[in-house]
Amino acid sequence: MEIRVLRYFLAIAREENMTRAAERLHISQPSLSKEIKKLEEELDHELFIRTNKNMLLNDEGKIEVTFCRKRSVARNVIQQ
């Protein structure tokens, strides 16, 4: 799992919306959607509850957010 994809995942979790997350990340919405779909396939489970307007974390997604944030903190400590 690439750091870039983790950033994408966290942006969607924060924004709760694919379009807003794509705008924040300065990438196209279809590209972001593809990356998240690949991540979900890699992890073998969905991470979001998708509605017409929002993407909300499901239970697996909430666990993954915790993991990503810990990984991000560890990476920052190592870089210092």
Backbone bond lengths (Angstrom), bond angles and torsions (degrees), N, CA, C in turn:
res aa  C-N    CA-C-N  psi(-1)  N-CA   C-N-CA  omega(-1)  CA-C   N-CA-C  phi
1 M - - - 1.451 - - 1.533 108.14 -
2 E 1.298 115.82 124.85 1.462 121.42 -176.87 1.535 110.99 -83.26
3 I 1.325 115.51 149.17 1.467 121.88 177.89 1.533 110.11 -58.29
4 R 1.320 116.26 -38.94 1.464 121.14 179.96 1.529 110.49 -58.30
5 V 1.305 117.16 -44.20 1.464 121.30 -179.00 1.528 110.42 -68.28
6 L 1.318 116.54 -36.05 1.474 119.68 175.85 1.526 110.55 -62.65
7 R 1.331 116.36 -40.09 1.469 120.24 176.26 1.520 110.75 -61.85
8 Y 1.319 116.67 -41.60 1.465 121.17 177.91 1.527 110.34 -60.60
9 F 1.320 115.91 -48.14 1.457 121.42 -179.16 1.528 110.62 -59.38
10 L 1.330 117.02 -46.18 1.469 120.47 -179.28 1.528 111.58 -65.69
11 A 1.326 117.27 -34.29 1.467 120.03 178.22 1.529 110.87 -65.20
12 I 1.315 117.08 -42.46 1.464 119.69 177.97 1.522 110.13 -66.21
13 A 1.316 116.88 -41.80 1.467 120.09 178.53 1.530 110.29 -60.06
14 R 1.319 117.32 -39.89 1.461 122.06 -178.77 1.534 111.15 -71.11
15 E 1.316 116.25 -45.97 1.472 121.45 -176.13 1.526 113.13 -80.02
16 E 1.318 116.04 -25.78 1.465 122.81 -175.25 1.523 112.12 58.17
17 N 1.335 115.49 27.42 1.456 120.48 -178.13 1.530 107.94 -159.04
18 M 1.327 116.43 126.79 1.460 121.54 -176.72 1.526 112.10 -64.35
19 T 1.326 117.90 -43.66 1.462 121.42 -177.78 1.520 111.59 -64.49
20 R 1.332 117.13 -46.28 1.474 120.03 179.00 1.527 111.00 -64.24
21 A 1.325 116.99 -39.78 1.469 119.91 178.40 1.527 110.28 -63.36
22 A 1.327 117.08 -42.17 1.468 120.35 178.75 1.524 111.08 -62.02
23 E 1.320 116.38 -41.78 1.464 119.96 178.05 1.523 110.74 -62.73
24 R 1.318 117.08 -43.88 1.469 121.61 179.73 1.539 111.18 -62.49
25 L 1.330 115.54 -36.68 1.463 121.13 -178.01 1.533 113.11 -85.64
26 H 1.335 116.36 -8.64 1.463 122.01 -178.98 1.530 112.06 62.03
27 I 1.345 115.54 43.22 1.452 120.99 173.69 1.532 107.67 -132.69
28 S 1.308 116.60 166.65 1.468 119.22 179.55 1.531 110.10 -75.40
29 Q 1.305 114.91 151.38 1.460 120.36 179.79 1.538 111.24 -63.51
30 P 1.337 119.22 -42.87 1.470 118.23 178.18 1.537 113.09 -61.34
31 S 1.333 116.97 -37.02 1.471 120.20 177.76 1.518 110.85 -64.79
32 L 1.310 116.11 -43.35 1.463 120.52 179.11 1.526 110.11 -63.85
33 S 1.299 116.61 -43.22 1.459 121.56 179.15 1.531 111.19 -59.58
34 K 1.326 117.03 -43.48 1.468 121.34 178.22 1.520 111.57 -61.91
35 E 1.334 116.45 -43.88 1.465 120.39 -178.93 1.537 111.37 -63.34
36 I 1.317 116.45 -40.13 1.470 119.92 -179.60 1.520 109.96 -69.83
37 K 1.326 116.65 -39.01 1.462 119.90 177.53 1.525 110.19 -61.99
38 K 1.348 117.24 -42.40 1.464 120.84 177.88 1.526 110.84 -63.43
39 L 1.345 116.83 -39.93 1.464 120.63 178.03 1.524 110.41 -61.60
40 E 1.329 116.23 -45.58 1.461 120.08 179.95 1.539 110.87 -63.08
41 E 1.307 117.06 -37.28 1.472 120.47 176.71 1.523 110.73 -67.02
42 E 1.332 116.54 -40.79 1.463 121.12 178.85 1.532 110.88 -62.45
43 L 1.325 116.20 -40.82 1.469 120.86 -179.20 1.526 112.24 -83.58
44 D 1.320 116.41 -11.19 1.457 123.63 179.43 1.533 113.57 63.84
45 H 1.333 115.99 32.52 1.464 121.13 171.45 1.530 110.18 -163.70
46 E 1.332 114.54 153.68 1.459 119.62 176.89 1.526 109.22 -75.31
47 L 1.330 115.38 152.68 1.461 121.28 -177.75 1.523 112.40 -111.92
48 F 1.325 116.40 -15.15 1.460 120.98 -174.15 1.520 112.05 -129.88
49 I 1.321 114.50 152.54 1.453 122.40 165.49 1.525 104.33 -96.09
50 R 1.314 116.00 117.03 1.463 120.73 -175.65 1.527 110.17 -97.01
51 T 1.332 115.54 129.52 1.455 121.31 172.94 1.527 106.87 -120.06
52 N 1.315 117.33 -178.91 1.469 119.77 179.40 1.521 112.62 -61.71
53 K 1.324 117.65 -31.56 1.468 120.69 -174.55 1.521 114.20 -115.85
54 N 1.320 117.30 -22.64 1.467 119.94 -172.41 1.513 112.78 -129.38
55 M 1.320 113.91 162.26 1.457 122.44 170.49 1.529 105.95 -127.63
56 L 1.307 115.55 108.79 1.457 121.02 -177.87 1.520 109.18 -106.11
57 L 1.314 116.17 142.30 1.459 119.83 179.04 1.520 110.64 -64.10
58 N 1.324 115.96 135.25 1.462 119.36 169.70 1.537 107.19 -90.51
59 D 1.314 117.88 -174.76 1.470 120.10 -177.30 1.527 111.92 -60.55
60 E 1.328 117.45 -41.69 1.468 120.39 178.04 1.528 110.66 -64.09
61 G 1.326 116.41 -39.40 1.457 121.20 178.56 1.518 112.43 -63.35
62 K 1.329 116.23 -39.46 1.471 120.20 178.65 1.522 111.04 -64.37
63 I 1.319 116.74 -38.80 1.471 120.47 176.74 1.523 109.44 -64.83
64 E 1.315 116.41 -42.74 1.466 121.07 -178.64 1.530 111.50 -65.40
65 V 1.340 118.12 -37.66 1.466 121.29 177.28 1.526 109.88 -60.28
66 T 1.317 116.61 -44.82 1.471 120.67 178.74 1.530 109.84 -59.48
67 F 1.334 116.94 -45.87 1.458 121.63 178.50 1.532 111.18 -60.14
68 C 1.330 116.92 -46.26 1.469 121.37 -177.99 1.519 111.53 -63.38
69 R 1.310 116.64 -41.17 1.465 119.59 -179.86 1.517 110.96 -66.63
70 K 1.322 118.08 -40.18 1.468 120.78 176.99 1.523 110.30 -63.85
71 R 1.317 115.78 -41.04 1.465 120.40 179.31 1.524 110.58 -64.55
72 S 1.315 117.13 -38.95 1.457 121.92 179.31 1.523 111.05 -65.33
73 V 1.321 117.08 -43.27 1.472 121.62 178.04 1.524 109.74 -62.97
74 A 1.324 117.32 -44.15 1.460 120.95 179.89 1.521 110.61 -62.05
75 R 1.335 117.06 -42.22 1.462 120.98 179.09 1.520 111.32 -61.58
76 N 1.337 116.51 -41.59 1.463 120.44 179.50 1.522 111.74 -65.30
77 V 1.322 117.55 -38.41 1.469 121.51 178.62 1.519 109.74 -65.48
78 I 1.323 117.29 -43.61 1.469 121.59 179.76 1.516 111.04 -62.62
79 Q 1.328 117.81 -38.85 1.466 121.59 -177.90 1.522 112.65 -70.77
80 Q 1.328 117.14 -21.40 1.468 119.32 -178.34 1.456 109.80 -79.52
